[in-house]
């Protein structure tokens, strides 16, 4: 009887040790940007669509400058360090970042396809970690538009301005922040209301080190 009791006790102790060893470990989230949050701003993509004749204009230097200036100001105000593409020491990294440029419309809405993932995997091999800011703007100008001489806005029931932006980590290849705003009007680049519109786009971007 004593021998049987000893075996029962030994089995119980074995169970306790195994059960205790199999307890799941706590996991931490790495969604926040790294402490050295250096940001590279890719050239924004601006697309204008004239709905009456289906014409498309895929470049506008004035709006590209407005987007870049607004992004730089918003990032600096949130304690991010903006790094120019030309200042990077690794030539290969510059070439890889340029390969992401044709994918701007996808990346800006947080959609990373296989081609972008492959490029990001190469970028992850470099010693420095960066965040990549991607911006996309699509303007649709519909028929029967009216111009407001006070605000400079062109309005139409079919006109719209869409802004999309995202931050992508070169270290993880993941999107750490994204946002988009849509307005049923068309702005001029120097319109104060357009500046407010850009503020809305970056309004959800947290201060460096905070939660996204």
Secondary structure, DSSP 4 states (H G I P E B T S, - for coil): -HHHHHHHHHHHHHHHHHHHHTPPPP-----SPPSS-EEEEPPPEEEEEETTTTEEE---HHHHHHHHHHHHHHHHHTT-EEE-GGG-S-HHHHHHHHHTGGGHHHHTTT---HHHHHHHHHHHTSSS--EEEEEEEEEEE-SS-EE-TTT--EE-TT-EEEEEEEEEETTT--EEEEEEEEESSB--TT-HHHHHHHHHHTTTPPPTTS--
